[in-house]
C-alpha cells in the first residue's frame, strides 16, 4: 500500500508542472496591462513603464515563469498589487469559507443522495423508484442560483429559520450559529450533485444486484439484509466514491455563484475582483490552489479505491 501511495505521489509532479505552466501562460495572454490598471487612467506612459520595470513585467515570459515557480518552492506565492498581506494569508482567509461551503454541499448531497439511490435500486420499478427518479431529475435540472433564491425566500423570508446571507467565523459565534449561515449556501450548491449521486448510486446498485453471484447468494438463502450490506454495498462503493469525489471538485469550482447570492467572502469573490482589476498574481495563485486541491482530491480517491478494492493497487 505504501508503494502504491508513493507511486501516485510521484505521478503528481508532472501534472502539477503542466498545470502551473498552463495557468501562467493563460493569465499572461489575457489582454490588459496590470501596471496601467494599478496607476489609473491619469497615469503617464513614463509612470506605467517604470512600474512595469519594477514589477518585472518587462522580462521575458520564461524568466517570469521561473521566478514565479522558484517562489512557490520557497513558500512565496506572490504579492497582490491591490491587497495587503502575503498571498498565502489572502488565499487562506478566502479559501476557508469556500471549503466550508463545499464540505456542507458534498455532505448534504451524499447523506441525501446515497440512501435515496439505494432505496430506488431496491424498489426498482415501484412507486418509490419513480418518485426518487423524478426528484433526481429536478435536482440535476435546477440551477444553483435559482435554488439559492428559492431557499432564501422559504427559510429566511417566510419561515425566518435561517439567515439569508453573510458569513460568521466559528470563533465569533460558535459551531451552531456558523453552521446556520453555511446551511443554505451548502444546500443550494449541492442540490445538483445530490441528483447526480442518486442516479449514480441507483445505477451502481442495480448493476450489482443483477450480477450472477448475487443470484447465487439469494438461491442459497442468504438474508436480504446481509446480501445487500455485505455484498452489494461493498461492490458498489467504487462508483459511489467516484461521483462523490467529482462532486467535491465540481462544488469547489462552482461555489462562486452561491458566494455571490449569499454574500460569502470566498475564493470565487476574490477571483472575480482580481480579474476585474487584472491582479495577475492573485488569479495565478487562486487557480493554482484550486488545481492543487483538485489533484489532491483525485489522489485521495485513488487511495480509497485501493482500500476498497485490492485489485486497484495490484494493477
ZISUL-V801592 format. One record per residue. N is the residue number from 1. PHI is phi as a letter, one per 40 degrees, with the letter a starting at -180 (none if undefined). Layout:
# ZISUL-V801592
n=N phi=PHI
n=N phi=PHI
This chain:
# ZISUL-V801592
n=1 phi=none
n=2 phi=c
n=3 phi=c
n=4 phi=c
n=5 phi=c
n=6 phi=c
n=7 phi=c
n=8 phi=c
n=9 phi=c
n=10 phi=c
n=11 phi=c
n=12 phi=c
n=13 phi=c
n=14 phi=c
n=15 phi=c
n=16 phi=c
n=17 phi=c
n=18 phi=c
n=19 phi=c
n=20 phi=c
n=21 phi=c
n=22 phi=c
n=23 phi=c
n=24 phi=c
n=25 phi=c
n=26 phi=c
n=27 phi=c
n=28 phi=c
n=29 phi=c
n=30 phi=c
n=31 phi=c
n=32 phi=h
n=33 phi=b
n=34 phi=c
n=35 phi=c
n=36 phi=c
n=37 phi=c
n=38 phi=c
n=39 phi=c
n=40 phi=g
n=41 phi=c
n=42 phi=c
n=43 phi=c
n=44 phi=c
n=45 phi=c
n=46 phi=c
n=47 phi=c
n=48 phi=c
n=49 phi=c
n=50 phi=c
n=51 phi=c
n=52 phi=c
n=53 phi=c
n=54 phi=c
n=55 phi=c
n=56 phi=g
n=57 phi=c
n=58 phi=c
n=59 phi=c
n=60 phi=d
n=61 phi=d
n=62 phi=c
n=63 phi=c
n=64 phi=c
n=65 phi=c
n=66 phi=c
n=67 phi=c
n=68 phi=c
n=69 phi=c
n=70 phi=c
n=71 phi=c
n=72 phi=c
n=73 phi=c
n=74 phi=c
n=75 phi=g
n=76 phi=b
n=77 phi=c
n=78 phi=h
n=79 phi=a
n=80 phi=c
n=81 phi=c
n=82 phi=b
n=83 phi=b
n=84 phi=c
n=85 phi=g
n=86 phi=c
n=87 phi=c
n=88 phi=c
n=89 phi=c
n=90 phi=c
n=91 phi=c
n=92 phi=c
n=93 phi=c
n=94 phi=c
n=95 phi=c
n=96 phi=d
n=97 phi=c
n=98 phi=c
n=99 phi=c
n=100 phi=c
n=101 phi=c
n=102 phi=c
n=103 phi=c
n=104 phi=c
n=105 phi=c
n=106 phi=c
n=107 phi=c
n=108 phi=c
n=109 phi=c
n=110 phi=c
n=111 phi=c
n=112 phi=c
n=113 phi=c
n=114 phi=c
n=115 phi=c
n=116 phi=c
n=117 phi=c
n=118 phi=c
n=119 phi=c
n=120 phi=c
n=121 phi=c
n=122 phi=c
n=123 phi=b
n=124 phi=d
n=125 phi=g
n=126 phi=c
n=127 phi=c
n=128 phi=c
n=129 phi=c
n=130 phi=c
n=131 phi=c
n=132 phi=c
n=133 phi=c
n=134 phi=c
n=135 phi=c
n=136 phi=c
n=137 phi=c
n=138 phi=c
n=139 phi=c
n=140 phi=c
n=141 phi=c
n=142 phi=c
n=143 phi=c
n=144 phi=c
n=145 phi=c
n=146 phi=c
n=147 phi=c
n=148 phi=c
n=149 phi=c
n=150 phi=c
n=151 phi=c
n=152 phi=c
n=153 phi=c
n=154 phi=c
n=155 phi=c
n=156 phi=b
n=157 phi=c
n=158 phi=c
n=159 phi=c
n=160 phi=f
n=161 phi=c
n=162 phi=b
n=163 phi=c
n=164 phi=c
n=165 phi=a
n=166 phi=h
n=167 phi=a
n=168 phi=b
n=169 phi=c
n=170 phi=c
n=171 phi=c
n=172 phi=c
n=173 phi=b
n=174 phi=g
n=175 phi=c
n=176 phi=c
n=177 phi=c
n=178 phi=c
n=179 phi=c
n=180 phi=c
n=181 phi=c
n=182 phi=c
n=183 phi=c
n=184 phi=c
n=185 phi=c
n=186 phi=c
n=187 phi=c
n=188 phi=c
n=189 phi=c
n=190 phi=c
n=191 phi=c
n=192 phi=c
n=193 phi=c
n=194 phi=c
n=195 phi=c
n=196 phi=c
n=197 phi=c
n=198 phi=d
n=199 phi=c
n=200 phi=c
n=201 phi=c
n=202 phi=c
n=203 phi=c
n=204 phi=c
n=205 phi=c
n=206 phi=c
n=207 phi=c
n=208 phi=c
n=209 phi=c
n=210 phi=c
n=211 phi=c
n=212 phi=c
n=213 phi=c
n=214 phi=c
n=215 phi=c
n=216 phi=c
n=217 phi=c
n=218 phi=c
n=219 phi=c
n=220 phi=c
n=221 phi=g
n=222 phi=c
n=223 phi=c
n=224 phi=c
n=225 phi=c
n=226 phi=c
n=227 phi=c
n=228 phi=c
n=229 phi=c
n=230 phi=c
n=231 phi=b
n=232 phi=c
n=233 phi=c
n=234 phi=c
n=235 phi=c
n=236 phi=c
n=237 phi=c
n=238 phi=d
n=239 phi=c
n=240 phi=c
n=241 phi=c
n=242 phi=c
n=243 phi=c
n=244 phi=c
n=245 phi=c
n=246 phi=c
n=247 phi=c
n=248 phi=c
n=249 phi=c
n=250 phi=c
n=251 phi=c
n=252 phi=c
n=253 phi=c
n=254 phi=b
n=255 phi=c
n=256 phi=c
n=257 phi=c
n=258 phi=c
n=259 phi=c
n=260 phi=c
n=261 phi=c
n=262 phi=c
n=263 phi=f
n=264 phi=c
n=265 phi=c
n=266 phi=c
n=267 phi=c
n=268 phi=c
n=269 phi=c
n=270 phi=c
n=271 phi=c
n=272 phi=c
n=273 phi=c
n=274 phi=c
n=275 phi=c
n=276 phi=c
n=277 phi=c
n=278 phi=f
n=279 phi=c
n=280 phi=d
n=281 phi=c
n=282 phi=c
n=283 phi=c
n=284 phi=d
n=285 phi=c
n=286 phi=c
n=287 phi=c
n=288 phi=c
n=289 phi=c
n=290 phi=c
n=291 phi=c
n=292 phi=c
n=293 phi=c
n=294 phi=c
n=295 phi=c
n=296 phi=c
n=297 phi=c
n=298 phi=c
n=299 phi=c
n=300 phi=c
n=301 phi=c
n=302 phi=c
n=303 phi=c
n=304 phi=c
n=305 phi=d
n=306 phi=c
n=307 phi=c
n=308 phi=c
n=309 phi=b
n=310 phi=d
n=311 phi=c
n=312 phi=c
n=313 phi=c
n=314 phi=c
n=315 phi=c
